């Protein structure tokens, strides 16, 4: 069977784990946090400040801020831009985040 990977001769990168709200998820080198979450079937990882509506990735290029997430205790990180690293602890961001905001 032909697949994109077989056509270009690629092989998967080494896998490691990150956690999302305490759940261990597989990640590969080069993936963004958003890519890891999408790969696990997670489409929403923050709630809006007013109303608590679920949000996830929208633009995928760091322009819209819909994909804000808390990574290793640092809130307001754009999941589409932050590279996933082994052992990262990612949590759902509620409103303005759980950690102190940095300006």
Secondary structure, DSSP 8 states (H G I E B T S, - for coil): ---HHHHHT-----EEEEEETTEEEEEETT-BHHHHHHHTT----EE-TTT--EE--SSSSSSS-TTEEEETTEEEEETTTSB--TT-EEE-EETT-SS----
